[in-house]
C-alpha cells in the first residue's frame, strides 16, 4: 500500500511539481484521519485520478482567465 501511495505521489510530482504532490499527500493523510483507517490501494489510485482531473480543471480555468 505504501508503494502505491509513493508511486502516485511521485507521478503527480513528475507531472505537476512537488507543490501538487504535497497537496495530494496531505489530502490522503486527512482522509485517513477522518475515516480512522488506512486507505486501500484502490482508494488511493481512485483519489489520484480524481485529484489529477481537478488539477487539470484548475489549470484550464487559470489559463482561460489570462
Buried (B, 14 or more C-beta within 10 A) or exposed (E): EEEBBEEBBEBBBEEBEEEBBEBBBEBBEEBBEEEEEEBEEEBBBEBBEEBBEEBEEEEEEEEEEE
